[in-house]
Amino acid sequence: MNAEQEDFIKSHAVSRETIHSLSTYEKMLVEWSGKFNLVAASTLPHIWTRHFADSAQLARYIPANAKNLADMGSGAGFPGLVLAIMRPDIDITLIEATGKKADFLQAVIDALELKASIRRARIEDIHDLRVDVVTARALKALPELMKYASRLIHKDSLCLFPKGRNAVQELTDAAKYWTFECETHPSLSDDSGSVLVIKKPVYKSWRKS
């Protein structure tokens, strides 16, 4: 076990079984990235700190009674696949329209026998999915994320969005178009980042005057 894995265990209190699953995921990601552009090559030596830790920190904000989660624009599986490994009790839907990325996600799901499924579609084309939790990482700025998420939530859902140094500005921009409740938590993987926990987003033009 390397130092990054040991740090991950200390920070997230996960089991050895979880570490084993993440290690398998890591190997598959490196292998597939040699053929397809799944993540930036410069991040591959630091998957545990750059990708896994950034994704895993969201698990602490998922309610214990949550039954399902949708990860928008899953890409190489961050945060959706990491959360599927850490929370095997939840039905997780990975939304990814790019064919090769969706193929990779399915390969990992099959290899690890995860309780997850893939929707090979654009978010705006999904009309039949409602979940307790919505996640997205490095997908869009917050105003557009909330527009996408509004298609997938019910009145008691929450959205978990890790953000970088521009989180405050994105919240200001989103407030021009949306009313919402938001808790902001320091990121555990980025000293300049935050995790936004958003509830009850309502687009302002939908409100009665």
Secondary structure by P-SEA (a helix, b strand, c coil): ccaaaaaaaaaccccaaaaaaaaaaaaaaaaaaacccccccccccccccccccccccccccccccccbbbbccccccaaaaaaaaaccccbbbbbbccaaaaaaaaaaaaaaccccccccccccccccccccbbbbcccccaaaaaaaaaacccccbbbbbbbccaaaaaaaaaaacbbbbbbbbcccccccbbbbbcccccccccccc
